[in-house]
């Protein structure tokens, strides 16, 4: 019999189109095989599950179950195992894997701190980095989805509601502040270093460090009720680290508006600015949109997608001429093995034209 928390997680991930069990795998491989990798003892995991279920209302559970049973069984994957980390009774990072029909996999990273709008402190930041790094060794990985878990009853939905203000308020020295903000950067960098496209699945608040985590993703889809902001100056500190990505995405003027005025903007305004790529009506439409984009990415040449992401990262920090030269070499690399992948995909294209 599954525990209530396990059942709730099954419902939640089925609604994402990810499915899968919440049972801890009975055997483990090394961290180089993240599809069967787990951190944390079983007792700690069980403790967190039991604690977390107390935070969930019957109303939320009933709504999730009702949504779950409206989905056809055919969307459920044939393979899915969880990656658990632990940072406390009510917070943690979950990574789920979906095996695709072409043999590739898609991973979903869930940031869960339900009582605190999924805000992140040192422990969760370290776990985000750890989870992302574990994915880099999966050669079958096609895409990654980053999202926030459900919040407790009475709290607004949230992608990631920012950094842990109580933890930052406890700092008494510059070295403590430096260590913490370096953790924020390390988590963001780990997302950016994942070699395949990372999609942000956004519902609710995206504030401060949460907006930086979102910005570190390659593509961003949000619900219409999502809210975006960089409120750091309101609490006496500047917006830094991956906030440096914002001018390249939305321009310097709009970056100044976000950072100097510390105002929140709507999802529609974020889309107009180019801060997100797509806005949808609700969570059901969000899951459909994310699954559609993930599915399209998974159809592409796996090495071509990885090379495309690699060179796009270089384009962020090079001149146009340098980018062109890098592009020539990157294109040539596609044929280092005689062009197996280009021949395979071009062959399919040519066959369709006959």
HUVENVEN-V680949 format. One record per pair of residues at least 24 apart in sequence whose C-alpha atoms are under 8 Angstrom apart, sorted by sequence separation. I is the first residue (numbers start at 0). J is the second residue. D is the distance in whole Angstrom. If there is no record, write none. Layout:
i={I,I}
j={J,J}
d={D,D}
This chain:
i={89,187,191,201,206,207,249,89,183,187,190,191,248,249,186,190,215,232,248,188,214,231,232,187,229,230,233,212,215,228,229,232,117,211,214,231,303,92,117,207,211,214,230,302,91,229,230,90,117,228,229,92,106,116,228,229,91,92,104,105,108,110,113,115,228,86,94,103,104,105,106,107,108,109,110,111,112,113,114,227,228,51,86,102,103,104,105,106,107,108,109,110,111,113,114,226,227,50,51,92,103,104,105,106,107,108,109,110,111,112,113,116,226,227,302,44,50,105,107,109,116,226,227,47,48,86,114,116,117,119,225,226,300,44,47,85,116,117,118,119,224,225,300,43,46,47,84,116,117,118,119,120,158,223,224,227,5,47,116,117,118,119,120,158,223,4,37,38,39,116,117,118,119,157,158,160,161,222,223,300,4,35,37,38,39,115,118,157,158,159,160,161,162,221,34,35,36,37,38,39,120,156,157,158,159,160,161,162,4,34,35,37,38,156,157,158,159,160,161,162,4,34,110,155,156,157,160,161,3,14,33,110,155,159,160,161,159,158,159,11,14,143,145,7,10,14,142,143,144,145,146,147,10,13,141,142,143,144,145,146,147,187,221,140,141,142,143,144,145,146,147,219,220,223,7,11,14,19,24,142,144,184,219,220,221,222,223,224,10,18,19,23,24,125,128,132,135,183,184,218,219,220,221,222,223,224,16,17,18,19,22,23,121,124,128,131,135,218,219,220,221,222,223,16,17,19,20,21,22,54,124,127,128,131,134,135,220,222,19,20,21,54,125,128,132,180,214,222,18,19,20,121,124,125,128,132,13,17,19,34,124,127,128,131,222,221,220,220,220,145,19,17,19,17,18,17,202,200,200,116,119,200,118,198,59,56,55,56,54,55,54,33,32,33,31,30,33,32,33,31,32,31,196,195,196,195,194,196,195,194,194,142,142,141,142,141,141,105,103,14,16,15,14,16}
j={113,211,215,225,230,231,273,114,208,212,215,216,273,274,212,216,241,258,274,215,241,258,259,215,257,258,261,241,244,257,258,261,147,241,244,261,333,123,148,238,242,245,261,333,123,261,262,123,150,261,262,126,140,150,262,263,126,127,139,140,143,145,148,150,263,122,130,139,140,141,142,143,144,145,146,147,148,149,150,263,264,88,123,139,140,141,142,143,144,145,146,147,148,150,151,263,264,88,89,130,141,142,143,144,145,146,147,148,149,150,151,154,264,265,340,83,89,144,146,148,155,265,266,87,88,126,154,156,157,159,265,266,340,85,88,126,157,158,159,160,265,266,341,85,88,89,126,158,159,160,161,162,200,265,266,269,48,90,159,160,161,162,163,201,266,48,81,82,83,160,161,162,163,201,202,204,205,266,267,344,49,80,82,83,84,160,163,202,203,204,205,206,207,266,80,81,82,83,84,85,166,202,203,204,205,206,207,208,51,81,82,84,85,203,204,205,206,207,208,209,52,82,158,203,204,205,208,209,52,63,82,159,204,208,209,210,209,209,210,63,66,195,197,60,63,67,195,196,197,198,199,200,64,67,195,196,197,198,199,200,201,241,275,195,196,197,198,199,200,201,202,274,275,278,63,67,70,75,80,198,200,240,275,276,277,278,279,280,67,75,76,80,81,182,185,189,192,240,241,275,276,277,278,279,280,281,74,75,76,77,80,81,179,182,186,189,193,276,277,278,279,280,281,75,76,78,79,80,81,113,183,186,187,190,193,194,279,281,79,80,81,114,185,188,192,240,274,282,79,80,81,182,185,186,189,193,75,79,81,96,186,189,190,193,285,285,285,288,289,216,95,95,97,96,97,97,282,285,286,204,208,289,209,289,152,151,151,152,151,152,152,133,133,134,133,133,136,136,137,136,137,137,304,304,305,305,305,308,308,308,309,293,296,296,297,297,301,293,297,283,286,286,286,290}
d={7,7,6,7,7,6,6,8,7,6,6,7,7,6,8,7,7,7,6,7,8,8,7,6,6,7,7,8,8,7,6,7,7,5,7,7,7,7,7,7,6,7,5,8,7,6,7,8,7,7,7,7,7,6,6,7,8,7,6,6,7,8,7,8,4,6,7,5,5,6,7,6,6,6,6,6,7,6,6,5,6,7,6,7,6,6,5,5,5,5,5,5,5,4,6,6,5,6,5,8,6,7,6,6,6,6,5,6,7,7,5,7,6,6,8,8,6,8,7,6,7,5,7,7,8,8,8,7,6,7,7,6,7,7,4,8,5,7,5,8,7,5,8,7,7,6,7,8,5,5,6,6,8,8,7,7,7,8,6,6,5,5,5,5,5,6,8,7,7,5,8,5,6,8,6,6,7,7,7,7,7,7,5,6,6,8,6,6,6,7,5,5,7,7,6,8,6,5,5,6,7,6,4,6,5,5,5,5,7,8,7,7,7,5,4,6,7,7,5,7,5,7,8,7,7,7,8,5,7,8,8,7,8,8,6,8,4,7,8,7,7,7,7,7,6,6,5,6,6,6,6,8,6,6,6,5,5,5,5,5,7,7,7,7,8,6,6,6,6,6,8,8,6,6,8,8,8,8,7,8,7,6,5,6,6,5,6,8,6,5,7,8,8,7,6,6,8,8,7,7,5,5,5,5,5,8,6,7,6,8,8,7,7,6,4,6,6,7,7,6,6,6,7,7,7,7,7,7,8,8,6,6,8,6,7,6,8,5,5,6,6,8,8,8,8,8,8,7,7,6,7,7,8,7,5,7,7,8,8,7,6,8,7,7,6,7,7,8,7,8,8,8,8,8,8,6,7,7,8,8,8,7,8,8,8,8,6,6,5,6,7,6,8,6,7,6,8,7,7,6,6,7,8,7,8,5,6,7,7,7,7,6,7,7,7,6,7,8,8,8,7,5,7,7}
